[in-house]
Amino acid sequence: MKVSVLFLVTYMLFCTAINAQQTVSGRIINDNENALSNVIIRVKGTDFKTFSNQDGTYSIIVPSRNNILRFSLDTYTSQEVKISGKRLDITLVNDREYLFDLSLDELLNIKVTTAGKIEQSISDIPSSVVVITRADIETMGYKNVMEALGSIPGLFPYKSYLDQTLGVRGFLGGTNIILLVNNVNQHGVYNIVPIEAIDRIEVVRGPKSVMYGTGAFLGVINIITNKTCNDERLNIISSSAESISTYDVFGRFAECKENMSIAVNASYYTTEGLNIPYNELIEDPSRLPILGVPEDMTTENQLEREKIYFNLSTTFNNFYFDLTFLEDYYDIIYFFPSIDDGSNVKKAYNYLTAGYRNDINEKLTLDFKLDYFKRLRSYDFNFNLFGVDNAYFSEEYKESGIVAEFDVFYKISPKINLTTGLYSRIELEGTDKADIPFWGSYLTNSDLYFVAKDDNAYTNAIFSKIQINPFKNLIFYAGIRLEQMMPFNVHHDISQGTDAPYFFDDKYEGSDLSIIPSFALIYSLKEHHIFKLLYGEAVCNPTIQTLYSDLWAKYSSGLEREHLMPEKLKTIEFNYITTLYDSKLSPSISVYRNYFTDMILKAQVFNESEDKYYWLFSNYGKMITTGVEFTLFTEPIDNFKAELSYTRQNTIDELNKEIAVGNSPKSLAYMKLSYSLKDVTIGITGNYVDKMDAIWSITNNERIANSVSSYYKLGANLRVMDILNSKFFLNFHVSNILDQEIRYTSNSNEFSQLGYIGEARSYRITAGYKF
């Protein structure tokens, strides 16, 4: 009898539990009526979730006390729908059309991950943020990463015949801004990703060292290529042809399933490069024969380039994997004009990331990843200098290392979120093998180890950031990072062609513990007025090459000096964003002030015992930048958008206040206009960069090169999609329509005193197929 009663009670409880929940099923499509797989379907307020199948169908068990389902897929419009029956069909709008159709007010709610390593709306991020979407790239026709980044307020491109970088809020970027690709640090390498592979670019301006450590002085750029599941046409092949015999081929393959995804991007690029008369690069062309070239010689065949790129990104359940391989071969003009086929550079980069990210529950997320990087740069220069035949210069630089990071994201309560993490970077190798016999220097047949073979260089850190929402319209952020560069040994085998080589050994004693704070206050007034008050600090550790050079300079001079310490930055910024006239107009303004201290500069020091001057490094530079950025978004009529922006900034060198700072334009202006029909988009871009002075030489008490004039660069793009109802697209782009002469400030090389010449008017046509 007791058994029967127990069975009956159990059966009744079971029936009650069954009746207390229901199964909801349906199908998810996009606005083109194509099935969407891998859509996340979550019961709001619970841990219940599932994914849509390949045909877009889904089925999920919903507790009776819950009646709202949330549907989300990457950058598709997320939807929350109240359950009204056992079947629920959903239509999601894809990224390109969604972003173009969004109101200016809704654009503030686009989710980005770079600022805090978790998804946040732009309006809630404690930074000045700009997002370049795939829709922007296709509409404006940007032909490379640098051109896209140059459209962002406060940023401007800088190019030489050797390399390229970005100017950011009054300074050239270099090691002052972190570039990520799929959240992997590229360690200062720009323009690595073909523009066709990019899904979106997230740019966070201002100091971000609390989250990203050394180098995140002026901001973080994250190029995302692996978010391909938001488009039903995952695969792309395309080919482009451009002026100056420039060609590239690109292909992408992607596959998304319920518990895994894979994306492969590959490209090949080649160009003959600019063809410029040398007499346009030098103030006194009659000196060209002395430098080893005829007066009528041009740079033809001196600036050729060939680049191969491959990237693989994959996920499986909670694991993710990313592999990037790049080989870049190009000719350069460096120090002096080259002869024959020019001076050659080979760069090879390998990046490998493996990680695990898991939403343990609604409150806790864990993310652990390991990054391995290996870089090779080899130079082979060939000059005919001062009548000396075969005055060659060869050098090979290698670097490798591992970065480990463990992050924890914890939702303490509905109003409090905590992010904390551990970070360690290990420099495994840093070597420079050089052979420069015509200089007769200590670099002749030398093996230089920035990190000794039996040692490693460590940088360790711990960080935390808390977000508190005490009221609905108020958010408070506070963060802190503790970071330190540990001691390591350096070594140099020196041989000047003699039978008695000697060695140089020394030790970097490590940096003091850096304490890096940040604070932010965000206030929203009726959701149409957003105020951000931001304060942040950042550090930039000297590179291992700089640390070695400093140790060698002290050794050579015999003078005792303090060891180099990290450069420091403090920034205070006020940001205001609003939307007006039914979200047809959105102005924003940012006012900021940067305090750049402990800058590592060279100083000329006199050794009385030797009666001789030496150049030594020291932390003594100080600069202050004050700037304002004003941006206006408007959508006066349907399908037409306009963005106008103006930046005014002024940088003062506290050591030489009367001398204008080099490579720092005072005014920048930007324009983006776009019009979209069903299958046709038209984009117009404009960039103005003010005149710039070259760097001031304290030694010679003058500029190291000529100043360069301001320029305005205008571009236009026409894109036609789904040609004749097929999957083909065609893109036609014109750069520098006005054919303005563009020059960038140069260094003290005599042949480039007038500045490095940029590209003239060029045409680019791209044909492709999405499937």
C-alpha positions in Angstrom: 0.0 0.0 0.0 2.8 2.4 0.9 4.5 1.6 -2.4 1.3 2.4 -4.3 0.8 5.7 -2.5 4.4 6.7 -3.2 4.1 5.8 -6.8 0.9 7.8 -7.1 2.4 10.9 -5.5 5.5 10.6 -7.8 3.3 10.2 -10.8 1.3 13.3 -9.9 4.4 15.4 -9.3 5.8 14.2 -12.7 2.5 15.2 -14.4 2.6 18.6 -12.7 6.2 19.2 -13.9 5.2 18.3 -17.4 2.2 20.6 -17.4 4.4 23.4 -15.9 6.4 23.7 -19.1 5.7 23.8 -22.9 7.6 23.2 -26.1 7.9 26.0 -28.6 9.1 25.4 -32.1 9.4 27.4 -35.3 11.6 28.5 -38.2 14.0 31.4 -38.5 14.6 33.2 -41.8 16.2 36.4 -43.0 14.4 39.1 -45.0 15.3 37.3 -48.2 13.4 34.3 -46.9 16.6 32.2 -46.6 17.0 29.9 -43.6 19.3 31.0 -40.8 21.3 28.4 -38.8 23.1 28.8 -35.5 20.7 31.5 -34.2 20.8 31.5 -30.4 17.3 31.1 -28.9 17.3 31.8 -25.2 14.4 31.8 -22.7 14.8 35.2 -21.1 15.7 35.2 -17.5 16.9 31.5 -17.5 19.8 29.3 -18.7 17.5 27.6 -21.2 18.9 28.0 -24.7 19.2 26.2 -28.0 20.3 26.8 -31.6 18.5 26.8 -34.9 19.3 23.9 -37.3 20.7 24.1 -40.9 17.2 24.6 -42.3 16.4 27.3 -39.7 14.1 25.2 -37.5 14.3 25.0 -33.8 12.6 23.6 -30.7 12.9 24.6 -27.1 11.3 23.7 -23.8 10.0 26.8 -21.9 9.0 26.8 -18.2 5.5 28.1 -17.7 6.7 31.0 -15.6 8.6 32.4 -18.6 7.0 33.7 -21.7 9.7 35.6 -23.7 12.2 34.2 -26.1 15.3 36.1 -27.3 16.6 35.5 -30.8 20.2 36.7 -31.6 22.8 36.0 -34.3 26.0 38.1 -34.4 25.1 41.5 -35.9 21.6 40.7 -36.9 18.8 42.6 -35.1 18.2 40.8 -31.9 14.5 40.2 -31.1 12.6 39.5 -27.9 9.2 38.0 -28.6 6.4 37.1 -26.3 5.2 33.5 -26.6 1.6 33.3 -27.8 1.4 29.6 -28.9 3.4 26.5 -29.5 4.8 27.8 -32.9 6.8 30.9 -33.3 8.4 31.9 -36.7 10.9 34.7 -36.8 12.4 36.9 -39.5 15.8 38.6 -38.7 17.3 41.4 -40.8 20.9 41.0 -42.0 23.8 43.2 -41.1 24.2 45.3 -44.3 20.5 46.3 -44.6 20.0 46.5 -40.9 22.8 48.9 -40.3 21.8 51.1 -43.3 18.2 51.2 -42.1 18.9 51.9 -38.5 18.0 55.3 -37.1 20.7 57.4 -35.7 19.3 56.8 -32.3 19.4 53.0 -32.8 23.1 53.2 -34.0 24.1 54.0 -30.4 22.9 50.5 -29.4 25.2 48.6 -31.8 27.1 46.0 -29.7 30.9 46.0 -29.7 33.3 43.9 -27.7 36.7 45.6 -27.9 36.3 48.2 -25.1 35.5 45.7 -22.3 36.1 42.3 -24.0 32.3 41.7 -23.6 29.4 42.9 -25.6 28.3 46.5 -24.8 26.2 49.1 -26.5 28.2 52.1 -27.9 26.1 54.4 -25.6 27.2 52.4 -22.5 31.0 52.1 -23.3 33.3 54.3 -21.2 35.3 55.4 -24.2 35.0 57.2 -27.5 34.1 54.4 -30.0 33.7 54.2 -33.8 32.6 51.1 -35.7 33.3 50.5 -39.4 31.0 47.8 -40.6 31.1 45.5 -43.6 28.3 47.8 -45.0 30.6 50.8 -44.6 33.5 49.0 -46.3 31.4 48.0 -49.3 29.6 51.3 -49.6 32.7 53.5 -49.4 35.0 51.0 -51.3 37.9 51.3 -49.0 40.8 49.5 -50.7 42.9 48.7 -47.7 42.8 48.9 -43.9 44.8 52.1 -43.7 42.3 53.9 -45.9 39.4 52.7 -43.8 41.1 53.7 -40.5 42.0 57.1 -42.0 38.3 57.9 -42.2 37.9 57.9 -38.4 38.0 61.2 -36.6 41.3 61.9 -34.9 43.2 59.3 -37.0 45.3 60.0 -40.1 47.6 57.7 -42.2 51.4 58.2 -42.3 53.5 56.4 -45.0 57.1 56.2 -45.9 58.8 54.0 -48.5 59.7 51.6 -45.7 56.6 51.3 -43.6 53.3 52.9 -42.6 51.5 53.7 -39.4 48.7 55.9 -38.0 48.6 59.3 -36.4 46.3 59.3 -33.4 45.2 62.5 -31.5 48.4 64.5 -32.0 51.0 61.7 -32.2 52.1 59.1 -34.7 50.8 55.7 -33.5 53.6 53.1 -33.6 53.7 51.5 -30.2 51.1 53.9 -28.8 48.1 52.1 -30.2 47.3 48.4 -30.1 46.1 46.7 -33.3 44.1 43.4 -32.8 42.9 41.0 -35.5 40.2 38.7 -34.1 41.3 39.9 -30.6 44.9 38.8 -31.3 47.6 41.5 -30.8 49.5 42.2 -34.0 52.4 43.9 -32.1 52.5 47.1 -34.2 52.0 45.5 -37.6 49.5 47.5 -39.8 47.7 46.7 -43.0 48.1 43.0 -42.5 44.5 42.0 -43.4 42.9 42.3 -46.9 40.0 44.6 -46.8 37.7 42.0 -48.4 38.1 39.7 -45.3 36.9 42.2 -42.8 33.5 41.9 -41.2 33.9 45.0 -39.0 36.5 47.3 -37.4 36.0 48.5 -33.8 38.1 51.5 -32.8 38.3 52.6 -29.2 40.1 55.9 -28.7 41.7 56.9 -25.5 43.9 55.1 -23.0 42.9 51.4 -22.6 45.9 50.0 -20.6 43.6 48.8 -17.8 42.2 46.2 -20.2 45.1 45.7 -22.7 48.2 46.7 -20.9 51.4 48.3 -22.4 50.9 50.0 -25.7 47.2 50.9 -25.4 48.2 54.6 -25.0 45.9 56.2 -27.5 43.5 53.4 -28.2 42.7 49.9 -29.5 41.8 48.8 -33.0 40.1 45.4 -33.4 39.8 44.0 -36.9 37.2 41.2 -37.0 37.3 38.7 -39.8 35.7 35.6 -38.3 32.1 36.8 -37.7 30.8 35.3 -41.0 27.7 33.5 -39.8 25.5 36.6 -40.0 25.4 36.3 -43.8 23.6 33.6 -45.7 26.3 34.0 -48.4 29.3 32.9 -46.5 31.6 32.3 -49.3 33.3 34.9 -51.5 35.7 35.0 -54.4 36.8 38.3 -55.9 39.5 39.9 -58.0 40.7 43.5 -58.3 42.7 45.5 -60.7 44.1 49.0 -60.0 46.3 51.7 -61.5 50.1 51.3 -61.4 49.7 47.6 -62.3 48.2 46.6 -59.0 46.2 43.3 -58.7 44.8 41.1 -56.0 42.8 38.0 -55.7 40.7 37.1 -52.6 38.7 34.1 -51.5 36.7 33.1 -48.4 35.2 29.9 -47.4 33.0 29.6 -44.3 30.7 27.1 -42.7 28.5 27.4 -39.7 26.7 24.6 -37.8 25.1 24.3 -34.4 28.2 23.7 -32.4 31.0 24.7 -34.7 32.1 27.2 -37.3 35.0 27.6 -39.7 36.2 30.6 -41.8 39.2 30.6 -44.1 40.4 33.9 -45.7 43.2 34.0 -48.3 44.6 36.6 -50.7 47.4 37.4 -53.1 48.5 41.0 -53.8 51.0 42.4 -56.2 51.9 45.9 -57.4 54.7 47.6 -59.4 54.5 50.6 -57.0 55.0 54.3 -57.5 57.1 55.6 -60.4 58.5 58.9 -59.2 61.5 60.9 -60.6 64.2 61.1 -58.0 64.7 64.8 -58.8 61.3 65.4 -57.2 62.5 64.0 -53.9 65.6 66.0 -53.4 66.2 69.8 -53.0 69.4 69.7 -55.1 69.0 67.2 -57.9 72.6 67.8 -59.0 73.7 65.7 -56.0 72.0 62.6 -57.2 75.1 61.3 -59.1 77.1 61.6 -55.8 74.4 59.5 -54.2 74.8 56.8 -56.9 72.0 57.5 -59.4 71.6 59.5 -62.6 69.6 62.8 -62.4 66.9 61.5 -64.7 66.4 58.2 -62.8 63.0 57.3 -61.4 61.7 54.9 -58.8 60.5 52.4 -61.4 61.0 48.8 -60.2 62.2 50.2 -56.9 58.9 50.0 -55.0 57.4 46.7 -56.1 55.4 44.6 -53.7 54.0 41.0 -53.3 51.9 39.8 -50.4 50.4 36.5 -49.5 47.8 36.2 -46.7 46.1 33.3 -45.0 43.8 33.1 -42.0 41.9 30.2 -40.4 39.4 30.8 -37.6 37.3 28.0 -36.2 35.2 27.3 -33.1 34.0 24.0 -31.6 31.6 24.2 -28.7 33.4 26.6 -26.4 36.8 26.3 -27.9 38.2 28.7 -30.5 41.3 28.6 -32.7 42.9 31.3 -35.0 45.9 31.0 -37.3 47.3 33.8 -39.4 50.2 33.6 -41.9 51.6 36.5 -43.9 54.6 36.8 -46.2 55.3 40.3 -47.5 58.0 41.0 -50.1 58.7 44.5 -51.2 61.3 46.9 -52.5 62.1 50.1 -50.5 64.1 53.2 -50.7 66.0 53.6 -47.4 68.9 55.9 -46.4 70.1 56.2 -50.0 68.7 55.6 -53.5 69.1 51.9 -54.6 70.6 50.4 -57.7 69.8 47.5 -60.0 66.5 45.9 -58.7 66.4 48.0 -55.6 66.6 47.2 -51.9 64.5 44.2 -50.8 62.6 43.5 -47.6 61.0 40.2 -46.6 58.5 40.2 -43.7 57.0 36.9 -42.4 54.4 36.9 -39.6 52.8 33.9 -37.9 50.1 34.2 -35.2 48.5 31.3 -33.5 45.7 31.5 -30.9 43.9 28.8 -29.0 41.3 29.6 -26.4 38.3 28.5 -24.4 35.3 30.7 -23.5 32.3 29.4 -21.7 29.2 31.0 -20.2 29.1 28.9 -17.1 25.7 30.4 -16.3 23.8 33.7 -16.7 26.2 35.4 -14.3 29.6 33.9 -14.9 31.8 33.7 -18.1 35.3 32.4 -18.3 37.8 33.1 -21.1 41.3 31.6 -21.3 43.6 32.0 -24.3 47.2 31.5 -25.5 48.7 33.6 -28.3 51.9 32.6 -30.0 53.6 35.0 -32.4 56.7 34.8 -34.5 58.0 37.6 -36.8 60.8 37.8 -39.2 62.1 40.9 -41.0 65.1 40.7 -43.3 66.7 43.5 -45.3 69.0 43.4 -48.2 70.1 46.8 -49.4 72.3 47.5 -52.4 73.8 51.0 -52.9 76.3 52.6 -55.3 77.3 55.3 -52.8 80.0 57.9 -53.2 81.5 55.8 -56.0 81.8 52.7 -53.8 80.4 49.6 -55.7 78.3 47.0 -53.9 78.0 49.0 -50.7 75.6 46.5 -49.3 73.7 46.4 -46.0 72.0 43.2 -44.8 70.1 42.6 -41.6 67.7 40.0 -40.2 65.5 40.5 -37.2 63.6 37.7 -35.4 61.1 37.9 -32.6 58.8 35.3 -31.0 56.8 35.1 -27.9 53.8 33.8 -26.0 50.9 35.8 -24.4 48.7 34.1 -21.9 45.5 35.7 -20.5 42.7 34.5 -18.3 39.6 36.7 -17.9 36.6 36.3 -15.7 33.3 38.2 -16.3 31.0 38.0 -13.3 27.5 39.6 -13.0 27.4 40.2 -9.2 23.9 41.6 -9.4 21.6 43.2 -12.0 23.4 46.4 -11.3 27.0 45.3 -10.8 29.3 43.7 -13.3 32.9 42.7 -12.5 35.7 41.9 -15.0 39.1 40.7 -13.8 42.0 38.9 -15.3 45.6 37.7 -15.3 48.1 38.5 -18.1 51.6 37.4 -19.0 53.7 38.1 -22.0 56.9 36.1 -22.6 59.5 37.3 -25.1 61.1 34.0 -26.2 63.4 35.4 -28.8 64.7 38.8 -30.0 67.7 38.8 -32.3 69.3 41.0 -34.8 71.9 39.8 -37.2 73.6 42.6 -39.2 76.4 43.0 -41.7 77.1 46.6 -42.6 80.8 46.6 -43.7 80.8 49.9 -45.6 79.9 51.7 -42.3 82.8 50.0 -40.5 80.6 49.8 -37.4 80.3 47.5 -34.5 77.4 45.9 -36.5 79.7 44.3 -39.0 79.2 40.5 -38.9 77.4 40.8 -35.5 74.9 38.7 -33.7 72.8 40.8 -31.4 70.5 39.2 -28.8 68.0 41.7 -27.4 67.1 38.8 -25.1 70.0 36.5 -24.3 69.7 32.9 -25.7 69.4 31.4 -22.2 66.8 33.9 -20.9 63.3 35.2 -21.5 61.7 38.6 -21.0 58.5 38.6 -19.0 55.8 41.2 -18.6 53.1 40.3 -16.0 49.9 42.0 -15.0 46.6 41.6 -13.1 43.6 43.8 -13.7 40.0 44.4 -12.6 37.2 46.6 -13.7 33.8 47.1 -12.1 30.6 48.5 -13.7 27.9 49.8 -11.3 24.4 51.0 -12.4 23.0 52.6 -9.3 20.2 54.1 -11.3 18.6 53.4 -14.7 20.3 56.3 -16.5 23.6 56.3 -14.6 26.7 54.0 -15.1 29.9 54.2 -13.1 33.1 52.4 -14.1 36.3 52.0 -12.2 39.4 49.9 -13.2 42.9 49.3 -12.1 45.8 47.3 -13.6 49.1 46.3 -11.9 51.8 45.6 -14.5 55.6 45.1 -14.4 58.3 44.2 -16.8 60.8 41.7 -15.2 64.6 41.7 -15.5 66.3 39.9 -18.4 69.8 39.6 -19.9 71.1 40.9 -23.3 74.1 39.6 -25.3 76.0 40.8 -28.3 78.7 38.9 -30.3 80.7 41.6 -32.0 83.2 40.8 -34.8 84.6 43.4 -37.1 86.3 41.0 -39.4 89.1 40.4 -36.9 90.4 37.2 -35.3 89.6 38.5 -31.9 85.8 39.0 -31.6 84.5 40.3 -28.3 81.2 40.3 -26.4 78.8 42.6 -24.8 76.7 41.3 -21.9 74.4 43.3 -19.6 71.1 43.1 -17.7 67.9 45.1 -17.7 66.9 45.4 -14.1 63.2 45.5 -14.8 60.6 48.3 -14.3 58.9 49.4 -11.2 55.4 48.2 -10.6 53.0 50.3 -12.7 49.7 51.1 -11.1 47.2 52.1 -13.9 43.8 53.4 -12.9 40.7 54.5 -15.0 37.3 56.0 -14.1 34.2 56.8 -16.1 30.8 58.3 -15.5 28.0 57.9 -18.1 24.7 59.7 -17.7 21.7 59.4 -20.1 19.1 62.0 -20.1 15.8 60.7 -21.6 17.9 58.3 -23.8 18.5 61.1 -26.3 21.3 62.8 -24.5 24.4 60.9 -23.4 27.2 62.4 -21.3 30.5 60.6 -20.7 33.2 61.9 -18.4 36.3 59.7 -18.8 39.6 59.6 -17.1 42.3 57.0 -17.9 46.0 56.4 -17.5 48.3 54.2 -19.7 51.8 53.0 -19.8 54.1 52.0 -22.7 57.0 49.9 -21.8 60.2 50.5 -23.9 60.7 47.8 -26.5 63.4 45.2 -26.0 65.3 46.8 -28.9 65.2 50.2 -27.2 66.3 48.7 -23.9 69.2 47.0 -25.5 70.2 50.2 -27.3 70.1 52.1 -24.0 72.3 49.5 -22.3 74.8 49.6 -25.2 74.9 53.4 -25.1 75.7 53.4 -21.4 78.3 50.7 -21.9 80.0 52.6 -24.8 80.1 55.9 -23.0 81.0 54.6 -19.6 78.5 57.0 -18.0 76.1 55.9 -15.3 72.5 56.6 -16.0 69.1 55.5 -14.6 67.5 52.6 -16.4 64.6 53.4 -18.8 61.1 53.2 -17.4 57.7 53.0 -19.1 56.3 56.1 -20.8 53.1 57.4 -19.2 49.9 59.0 -20.4 47.0 60.6 -18.5 43.8 61.5 -20.4 40.7 63.3 -19.3 37.8 63.5 -21.8 34.3 64.7 -22.0 32.0 63.2 -24.6 28.4 64.2 -25.5 26.1 62.5 -28.0 22.5 63.4 -28.8 19.8 62.7 -31.4 17.4 65.4 -32.7 14.5 65.8 -35.1 13.1 62.3 -34.7 16.6 60.8 -34.9 17.3 62.4 -38.3 20.2 64.4 -36.8 22.9 63.2 -34.3 25.7 65.6 -33.3 28.5 64.5 -30.9 31.5 66.3 -29.4 34.6 65.1 -27.6 36.9 67.3 -25.7 40.1 65.8 -24.4 43.5 66.6 -22.9 46.4 64.2 -23.0 49.4 64.5 -20.6 52.3 62.5 -22.1 55.2 62.2 -19.7 58.4 60.3 -19.2 58.8 60.1 -23.0 61.9 58.2 -24.0 64.2 60.6 -25.9 67.8 60.7 -26.9 69.9 63.2 -25.0 73.5 64.3 -25.9 75.7 63.9 -22.8 79.3 65.0 -22.3 81.9 62.6 -20.8 84.5 64.9 -19.3 87.1 62.1 -18.8 87.1 61.4 -22.5 86.3 64.9 -23.6 83.5 63.4 -25.8 79.8 63.6 -26.4 77.5 60.5 -26.4 73.9 60.0 -27.3 72.0 58.4 -24.4 68.3 57.5 -23.8 66.4 59.1 -21.0 62.9 59.5 -19.6 62.6 63.3 -19.8 60.2 64.3 -22.5 56.8 65.8 -21.8 54.0 66.8 -24.2 50.5 68.0 -23.7 47.7 67.7 -26.3 44.4 69.5 -26.1 41.8 68.6 -28.7 38.2 68.7 -29.7 36.4 66.4 -32.1 33.0 67.3 -33.5 30.9 64.9 -35.6 27.6 65.3 -37.2 25.5 62.3 -38.5 22.4 63.1 -40.5 19.8 61.2 -42.6 17.8 64.0 -44.3 16.0 61.6 -46.7 15.4 57.9 -46.8 18.4 55.8 -47.9 20.8 58.8 -47.8 23.3 59.3 -44.9 26.0 61.9 -44.3 28.7 62.1 -41.7 30.8 65.2 -41.3 33.6 65.5 -38.7 36.2 68.1 -37.7 39.1 67.7 -35.3 41.2 70.5 -33.9 44.2 69.6 -31.8 47.3 71.3 -30.4 50.3 69.5 -29.0 52.9 71.5 -27.0 56.4 70.2 -26.2 57.0 71.3 -22.6 60.8 71.3 -23.2 60.6 73.5 -26.3 57.3 75.4 -26.1 58.2 77.8 -28.8 58.8 75.0 -31.4 55.9 73.3 -33.1 55.7 69.6 -32.6 56.6 67.5 -35.6 54.2 65.0 -37.3 51.2 66.6 -35.6 48.6 68.3 -37.8 46.4 70.8 -36.0 43.3 70.3 -38.1 41.7 67.2 -39.6 38.4 67.0 -41.4 36.3 64.0 -42.7 33.3 63.5 -44.9 31.3 60.4 -45.7 28.2 60.5 -47.9 26.2 57.4 -48.9 23.1 56.6 -50.9 21.6 53.1 -51.2 19.0 51.7 -53.6 18.0 48.0 -53.5 21.1 46.6 -55.2 23.2 49.8 -55.8 25.2 51.9 -53.3 27.1 55.1 -53.9 29.7 56.4 -51.5 31.8 59.5 -51.4 34.7 60.1 -48.9 36.8 63.1 -48.2 39.7 63.6 -45.9 41.6 66.8 -45.0 45.0 66.7 -43.3 46.6 70.0 -42.2 50.2 70.8 -42.9 52.8 69.1 -40.8 56.3 70.0 -39.7 59.1 67.4 -39.6 60.7 66.5 -36.3 63.0 69.1 -34.7 66.7 68.2 -34.2 68.0 69.4 -30.9 71.6 68.7 -32.2 71.4 70.8 -35.3 68.7 73.2 -33.9 66.6 72.8 -37.0 64.0 70.5 -38.7 65.4 67.2 -40.0 63.4 67.7 -43.2 61.1 70.1 -44.9 57.5 70.7 -43.8 54.7 69.3 -46.0 51.6 71.1 -47.2 48.1 70.3 -46.2 46.0 68.1 -48.6 42.5 67.1 -49.3 41.8 63.6 -50.6 38.5 62.9 -52.3 37.2 59.4 -53.2 34.1 57.9 -54.8 32.7 54.4 -55.0 29.9 52.7 -57.0 28.8 49.2 -56.0 26.3 47.0 -57.8 25.1 43.8 -56.1 23.1 40.8 -57.4 23.7 41.7 -61.0 20.9 40.3 -63.2 19.5 38.6 -60.1 22.7 36.6 -59.8 25.2 36.4 -57.0 27.8 38.6 -58.8 28.8 42.0 -57.6 30.9 44.8 -59.2 32.7 47.6 -57.5 34.3 50.7 -59.1 36.4 53.0 -56.9 38.4 56.2 -57.6 40.9 57.5 -55.1 42.3 61.1 -54.9 39.9 62.3 -57.6 41.4 65.8 -57.6 44.9 64.2 -58.1 46.4 66.3 -55.4 50.1 65.8 -54.5 50.2 64.2 -51.1 53.5 64.2 -49.1 54.3 62.8 -45.7 57.1 64.3 -43.5 60.3 62.4 -43.9 63.4 61.8 -41.9 66.9 63.2 -42.4 67.6 61.2 -45.6 68.8 63.7 -48.2 66.9 62.1 -51.1 63.6 62.5 -49.3 64.0 66.0 -47.8 60.9 67.2 -49.6 58.7 64.4 -48.1 57.6 61.0 -49.0 55.2 61.1 -52.0 51.8 59.5 -51.6 49.5 58.0 -54.3 48.2 60.1 -57.2 44.7 59.6 -58.7 44.0 55.8 -59.1 41.2 53.6 -60.3 40.2 50.3 -58.9 37.7 47.8 -60.2 36.6 44.7 -58.3 34.4 41.8 -59.5 33.2 39.1 -57.2 30.8 36.3 -56.5 29.1 35.6 -53.2 27.5 32.2 -52.6 
